[in-house]
Amino acid sequence: MTGDTTLREVIGRLGRAIETLESAVAARLEHEQDYGEAEAEVQRMNADRARLAQELDNSEARAERLEEANKEVSRRLVTAMETIRAVLDR
């Protein structure tokens, strides 16, 4: 019976070892899946960041153009007002 007992113990330990290995593999696969999802999220965030940076650059360029147009309109209004004053002063 010692041989049967030892064989049963070894088979039992082997079964527990396989279960532990399966659990470790499952945990590793889950970890890799989480890592893959996190990596995909980082890539999406980088794409969003690049898009937002481009939009910001475009908005800043538009704001500069509007500021220049505003200055030109202001300059023309001053010139027009001065011309009107000169005409009225005659």
Phi and psi in radians as a Rosetta constraint file:
Dihedral C 1 N 2 CA 2 C 2 CIRCULARHARMONIC -1.119 0.35
Dihedral N 2 CA 2 C 2 N 3 CIRCULARHARMONIC -0.686 0.35
Dihedral C 2 N 3 CA 3 C 3 CIRCULARHARMONIC -1.135 0.35
Dihedral N 3 CA 3 C 3 N 4 CIRCULARHARMONIC -0.734 0.35
Dihedral C 3 N 4 CA 4 C 4 CIRCULARHARMONIC -1.153 0.35
Dihedral N 4 CA 4 C 4 N 5 CIRCULARHARMONIC -0.720 0.35
Dihedral C 4 N 5 CA 5 C 5 CIRCULARHARMONIC -1.121 0.35
Dihedral N 5 CA 5 C 5 N 6 CIRCULARHARMONIC -0.798 0.35
Dihedral C 5 N 6 CA 6 C 6 CIRCULARHARMONIC -1.119 0.35
Dihedral N 6 CA 6 C 6 N 7 CIRCULARHARMONIC -0.739 0.35
Dihedral C 6 N 7 CA 7 C 7 CIRCULARHARMONIC -1.096 0.35
Dihedral N 7 CA 7 C 7 N 8 CIRCULARHARMONIC -0.748 0.35
Dihedral C 7 N 8 CA 8 C 8 CIRCULARHARMONIC -1.106 0.35
Dihedral N 8 CA 8 C 8 N 9 CIRCULARHARMONIC -0.731 0.35
Dihedral C 8 N 9 CA 9 C 9 CIRCULARHARMONIC -1.104 0.35
Dihedral N 9 CA 9 C 9 N 10 CIRCULARHARMONIC -0.756 0.35
Dihedral C 9 N 10 CA 10 C 10 CIRCULARHARMONIC -1.136 0.35
Dihedral N 10 CA 10 C 10 N 11 CIRCULARHARMONIC -0.749 0.35
Dihedral C 10 N 11 CA 11 C 11 CIRCULARHARMONIC -1.120 0.35
Dihedral N 11 CA 11 C 11 N 12 CIRCULARHARMONIC -0.711 0.35
Dihedral C 11 N 12 CA 12 C 12 CIRCULARHARMONIC -1.089 0.35
Dihedral N 12 CA 12 C 12 N 13 CIRCULARHARMONIC -0.794 0.35
Dihedral C 12 N 13 CA 13 C 13 CIRCULARHARMONIC -1.125 0.35
Dihedral N 13 CA 13 C 13 N 14 CIRCULARHARMONIC -0.695 0.35
Dihedral C 13 N 14 CA 14 C 14 CIRCULARHARMONIC -1.104 0.35
Dihedral N 14 CA 14 C 14 N 15 CIRCULARHARMONIC -0.741 0.35
Dihedral C 14 N 15 CA 15 C 15 CIRCULARHARMONIC -1.074 0.35
Dihedral N 15 CA 15 C 15 N 16 CIRCULARHARMONIC -0.769 0.35
Dihedral C 15 N 16 CA 16 C 16 CIRCULARHARMONIC -1.134 0.35
Dihedral N 16 CA 16 C 16 N 17 CIRCULARHARMONIC -0.676 0.35
Dihedral C 16 N 17 CA 17 C 17 CIRCULARHARMONIC -1.136 0.35
Dihedral N 17 CA 17 C 17 N 18 CIRCULARHARMONIC -0.707 0.35
Dihedral C 17 N 18 CA 18 C 18 CIRCULARHARMONIC -1.141 0.35
Dihedral N 18 CA 18 C 18 N 19 CIRCULARHARMONIC -0.737 0.35
Dihedral C 18 N 19 CA 19 C 19 CIRCULARHARMONIC -1.062 0.35
Dihedral N 19 CA 19 C 19 N 20 CIRCULARHARMONIC -0.737 0.35
Dihedral C 19 N 20 CA 20 C 20 CIRCULARHARMONIC -1.106 0.35
Dihedral N 20 CA 20 C 20 N 21 CIRCULARHARMONIC -0.745 0.35
Dihedral C 20 N 21 CA 21 C 21 CIRCULARHARMONIC -1.104 0.35
Dihedral N 21 CA 21 C 21 N 22 CIRCULARHARMONIC -0.771 0.35
Dihedral C 21 N 22 CA 22 C 22 CIRCULARHARMONIC -1.064 0.35
Dihedral N 22 CA 22 C 22 N 23 CIRCULARHARMONIC -0.712 0.35
Dihedral C 22 N 23 CA 23 C 23 CIRCULARHARMONIC -1.116 0.35
Dihedral N 23 CA 23 C 23 N 24 CIRCULARHARMONIC -0.730 0.35
Dihedral C 23 N 24 CA 24 C 24 CIRCULARHARMONIC -1.132 0.35
Dihedral N 24 CA 24 C 24 N 25 CIRCULARHARMONIC -0.720 0.35
Dihedral C 24 N 25 CA 25 C 25 CIRCULARHARMONIC -1.133 0.35
Dihedral N 25 CA 25 C 25 N 26 CIRCULARHARMONIC -0.764 0.35
Dihedral C 25 N 26 CA 26 C 26 CIRCULARHARMONIC -1.080 0.35
Dihedral N 26 CA 26 C 26 N 27 CIRCULARHARMONIC -0.744 0.35
Dihedral C 26 N 27 CA 27 C 27 CIRCULARHARMONIC -1.114 0.35
Dihedral N 27 CA 27 C 27 N 28 CIRCULARHARMONIC -0.698 0.35
Dihedral C 27 N 28 CA 28 C 28 CIRCULARHARMONIC -1.138 0.35
Dihedral N 28 CA 28 C 28 N 29 CIRCULARHARMONIC -0.765 0.35
Dihedral C 28 N 29 CA 29 C 29 CIRCULARHARMONIC -1.101 0.35
Dihedral N 29 CA 29 C 29 N 30 CIRCULARHARMONIC -0.709 0.35
Dihedral C 29 N 30 CA 30 C 30 CIRCULARHARMONIC -1.130 0.35
Dihedral N 30 CA 30 C 30 N 31 CIRCULARHARMONIC -0.720 0.35
Dihedral C 30 N 31 CA 31 C 31 CIRCULARHARMONIC -1.091 0.35
Dihedral N 31 CA 31 C 31 N 32 CIRCULARHARMONIC -0.770 0.35
Dihedral C 31 N 32 CA 32 C 32 CIRCULARHARMONIC -1.137 0.35
Dihedral N 32 CA 32 C 32 N 33 CIRCULARHARMONIC -0.654 0.35
Dihedral C 32 N 33 CA 33 C 33 CIRCULARHARMONIC -1.134 0.35
Dihedral N 33 CA 33 C 33 N 34 CIRCULARHARMONIC -0.773 0.35
Dihedral C 33 N 34 CA 34 C 34 CIRCULARHARMONIC -1.069 0.35
Dihedral N 34 CA 34 C 34 N 35 CIRCULARHARMONIC -0.727 0.35
Dihedral C 34 N 35 CA 35 C 35 CIRCULARHARMONIC -1.112 0.35
Dihedral N 35 CA 35 C 35 N 36 CIRCULARHARMONIC -0.733 0.35
Dihedral C 35 N 36 CA 36 C 36 CIRCULARHARMONIC -1.103 0.35
Dihedral N 36 CA 36 C 36 N 37 CIRCULARHARMONIC -0.730 0.35
Dihedral C 36 N 37 CA 37 C 37 CIRCULARHARMONIC -1.145 0.35
Dihedral N 37 CA 37 C 37 N 38 CIRCULARHARMONIC -0.694 0.35
Dihedral C 37 N 38 CA 38 C 38 CIRCULARHARMONIC -1.145 0.35
Dihedral N 38 CA 38 C 38 N 39 CIRCULARHARMONIC -0.713 0.35
Dihedral C 38 N 39 CA 39 C 39 CIRCULARHARMONIC -1.106 0.35
Dihedral N 39 CA 39 C 39 N 40 CIRCULARHARMONIC -0.724 0.35
Dihedral C 39 N 40 CA 40 C 40 CIRCULARHARMONIC -1.124 0.35
Dihedral N 40 CA 40 C 40 N 41 CIRCULARHARMONIC -0.685 0.35
Dihedral C 40 N 41 CA 41 C 41 CIRCULARHARMONIC -1.135 0.35
Dihedral N 41 CA 41 C 41 N 42 CIRCULARHARMONIC -0.701 0.35
Dihedral C 41 N 42 CA 42 C 42 CIRCULARHARMONIC -1.100 0.35
Dihedral N 42 CA 42 C 42 N 43 CIRCULARHARMONIC -0.728 0.35
Dihedral C 42 N 43 CA 43 C 43 CIRCULARHARMONIC -1.106 0.35
Dihedral N 43 CA 43 C 43 N 44 CIRCULARHARMONIC -0.717 0.35
Dihedral C 43 N 44 CA 44 C 44 CIRCULARHARMONIC -1.119 0.35
Dihedral N 44 CA 44 C 44 N 45 CIRCULARHARMONIC -0.730 0.35
Dihedral C 44 N 45 CA 45 C 45 CIRCULARHARMONIC -1.141 0.35
Dihedral N 45 CA 45 C 45 N 46 CIRCULARHARMONIC -0.677 0.35
Dihedral C 45 N 46 CA 46 C 46 CIRCULARHARMONIC -1.132 0.35
Dihedral N 46 CA 46 C 46 N 47 CIRCULARHARMONIC -0.697 0.35
Dihedral C 46 N 47 CA 47 C 47 CIRCULARHARMONIC -1.127 0.35
Dihedral N 47 CA 47 C 47 N 48 CIRCULARHARMONIC -0.741 0.35
Dihedral C 47 N 48 CA 48 C 48 CIRCULARHARMONIC -1.088 0.35
Dihedral N 48 CA 48 C 48 N 49 CIRCULARHARMONIC -0.733 0.35
Dihedral C 48 N 49 CA 49 C 49 CIRCULARHARMONIC -1.083 0.35
Dihedral N 49 CA 49 C 49 N 50 CIRCULARHARMONIC -0.769 0.35
Dihedral C 49 N 50 CA 50 C 50 CIRCULARHARMONIC -1.114 0.35
Dihedral N 50 CA 50 C 50 N 51 CIRCULARHARMONIC -0.735 0.35
Dihedral C 50 N 51 CA 51 C 51 CIRCULARHARMONIC -1.108 0.35
Dihedral N 51 CA 51 C 51 N 52 CIRCULARHARMONIC -0.783 0.35
Dihedral C 51 N 52 CA 52 C 52 CIRCULARHARMONIC -1.139 0.35
Dihedral N 52 CA 52 C 52 N 53 CIRCULARHARMONIC -0.656 0.35
Dihedral C 52 N 53 CA 53 C 53 CIRCULARHARMONIC -1.100 0.35
Dihedral N 53 CA 53 C 53 N 54 CIRCULARHARMONIC -0.718 0.35
Dihedral C 53 N 54 CA 54 C 54 CIRCULARHARMONIC -1.128 0.35
Dihedral N 54 CA 54 C 54 N 55 CIRCULARHARMONIC -0.767 0.35
Dihedral C 54 N 55 CA 55 C 55 CIRCULARHARMONIC -1.082 0.35
Dihedral N 55 CA 55 C 55 N 56 CIRCULARHARMONIC -0.701 0.35
Dihedral C 55 N 56 CA 56 C 56 CIRCULARHARMONIC -1.114 0.35
Dihedral N 56 CA 56 C 56 N 57 CIRCULARHARMONIC -0.774 0.35
Dihedral C 56 N 57 CA 57 C 57 CIRCULARHARMONIC -1.035 0.35
Dihedral N 57 CA 57 C 57 N 58 CIRCULARHARMONIC -0.766 0.35
Dihedral C 57 N 58 CA 58 C 58 CIRCULARHARMONIC -1.109 0.35
Dihedral N 58 CA 58 C 58 N 59 CIRCULARHARMONIC -0.727 0.35
Dihedral C 58 N 59 CA 59 C 59 CIRCULARHARMONIC -1.147 0.35
Dihedral N 59 CA 59 C 59 N 60 CIRCULARHARMONIC -0.707 0.35
Dihedral C 59 N 60 CA 60 C 60 CIRCULARHARMONIC -1.133 0.35
Dihedral N 60 CA 60 C 60 N 61 CIRCULARHARMONIC -0.704 0.35
Dihedral C 60 N 61 CA 61 C 61 CIRCULARHARMONIC -1.121 0.35
Dihedral N 61 CA 61 C 61 N 62 CIRCULARHARMONIC -0.725 0.35
Dihedral C 61 N 62 CA 62 C 62 CIRCULARHARMONIC -1.137 0.35
Dihedral N 62 CA 62 C 62 N 63 CIRCULARHARMONIC -0.724 0.35
Dihedral C 62 N 63 CA 63 C 63 CIRCULARHARMONIC -1.082 0.35
Dihedral N 63 CA 63 C 63 N 64 CIRCULARHARMONIC -0.686 0.35
Dihedral C 63 N 64 CA 64 C 64 CIRCULARHARMONIC -1.134 0.35
Dihedral N 64 CA 64 C 64 N 65 CIRCULARHARMONIC -0.729 0.35
Dihedral C 64 N 65 CA 65 C 65 CIRCULARHARMONIC -1.107 0.35
Dihedral N 65 CA 65 C 65 N 66 CIRCULARHARMONIC -0.736 0.35
Dihedral C 65 N 66 CA 66 C 66 CIRCULARHARMONIC -1.129 0.35
Dihedral N 66 CA 66 C 66 N 67 CIRCULARHARMONIC -0.685 0.35
Dihedral C 66 N 67 CA 67 C 67 CIRCULARHARMONIC -1.101 0.35
Dihedral N 67 CA 67 C 67 N 68 CIRCULARHARMONIC -0.747 0.35
Dihedral C 67 N 68 CA 68 C 68 CIRCULARHARMONIC -1.120 0.35
Dihedral N 68 CA 68 C 68 N 69 CIRCULARHARMONIC -0.735 0.35
Dihedral C 68 N 69 CA 69 C 69 CIRCULARHARMONIC -1.103 0.35
Dihedral N 69 CA 69 C 69 N 70 CIRCULARHARMONIC -0.697 0.35
Dihedral C 69 N 70 CA 70 C 70 CIRCULARHARMONIC -1.084 0.35
Dihedral N 70 CA 70 C 70 N 71 CIRCULARHARMONIC -0.754 0.35
Dihedral C 70 N 71 CA 71 C 71 CIRCULARHARMONIC -1.098 0.35
Dihedral N 71 CA 71 C 71 N 72 CIRCULARHARMONIC -0.723 0.35
Dihedral C 71 N 72 CA 72 C 72 CIRCULARHARMONIC -1.126 0.35
Dihedral N 72 CA 72 C 72 N 73 CIRCULARHARMONIC -0.766 0.35
Dihedral C 72 N 73 CA 73 C 73 CIRCULARHARMONIC -1.091 0.35
Dihedral N 73 CA 73 C 73 N 74 CIRCULARHARMONIC -0.768 0.35
Dihedral C 73 N 74 CA 74 C 74 CIRCULARHARMONIC -1.062 0.35
Dihedral N 74 CA 74 C 74 N 75 CIRCULARHARMONIC -0.772 0.35
Dihedral C 74 N 75 CA 75 C 75 CIRCULARHARMONIC -1.070 0.35
Dihedral N 75 CA 75 C 75 N 76 CIRCULARHARMONIC -0.763 0.35
Dihedral C 75 N 76 CA 76 C 76 CIRCULARHARMONIC -1.151 0.35
Dihedral N 76 CA 76 C 76 N 77 CIRCULARHARMONIC -0.661 0.35
Dihedral C 76 N 77 CA 77 C 77 CIRCULARHARMONIC -1.115 0.35
Dihedral N 77 CA 77 C 77 N 78 CIRCULARHARMONIC -0.735 0.35
Dihedral C 77 N 78 CA 78 C 78 CIRCULARHARMONIC -1.080 0.35
Dihedral N 78 CA 78 C 78 N 79 CIRCULARHARMONIC -0.776 0.35
Dihedral C 78 N 79 CA 79 C 79 CIRCULARHARMONIC -1.071 0.35
Dihedral N 79 CA 79 C 79 N 80 CIRCULARHARMONIC -0.771 0.35
Dihedral C 79 N 80 CA 80 C 80 CIRCULARHARMONIC -1.102 0.35
Dihedral N 80 CA 80 C 80 N 81 CIRCULARHARMONIC -0.753 0.35
Dihedral C 80 N 81 CA 81 C 81 CIRCULARHARMONIC -1.118 0.35
Dihedral N 81 CA 81 C 81 N 82 CIRCULARHARMONIC -0.708 0.35
Dihedral C 81 N 82 CA 82 C 82 CIRCULARHARMONIC -1.138 0.35
Dihedral N 82 CA 82 C 82 N 83 CIRCULARHARMONIC -0.679 0.35
Dihedral C 82 N 83 CA 83 C 83 CIRCULARHARMONIC -1.140 0.35
Dihedral N 83 CA 83 C 83 N 84 CIRCULARHARMONIC -0.759 0.35
Dihedral C 83 N 84 CA 84 C 84 CIRCULARHARMONIC -1.094 0.35
Dihedral N 84 CA 84 C 84 N 85 CIRCULARHARMONIC -0.770 0.35
Dihedral C 84 N 85 CA 85 C 85 CIRCULARHARMONIC -1.055 0.35
Dihedral N 85 CA 85 C 85 N 86 CIRCULARHARMONIC -0.740 0.35
Dihedral C 85 N 86 CA 86 C 86 CIRCULARHARMONIC -1.091 0.35
Dihedral N 86 CA 86 C 86 N 87 CIRCULARHARMONIC -0.711 0.35
Dihedral C 86 N 87 CA 87 C 87 CIRCULARHARMONIC -1.154 0.35
Dihedral N 87 CA 87 C 87 N 88 CIRCULARHARMONIC -0.742 0.35
Dihedral C 87 N 88 CA 88 C 88 CIRCULARHARMONIC -1.205 0.35
Dihedral N 88 CA 88 C 88 N 89 CIRCULARHARMONIC -0.527 0.35
Dihedral C 88 N 89 CA 89 C 89 CIRCULARHARMONIC -1.302 0.35
Dihedral N 89 CA 89 C 89 N 90 CIRCULARHARMONIC -0.264 0.35
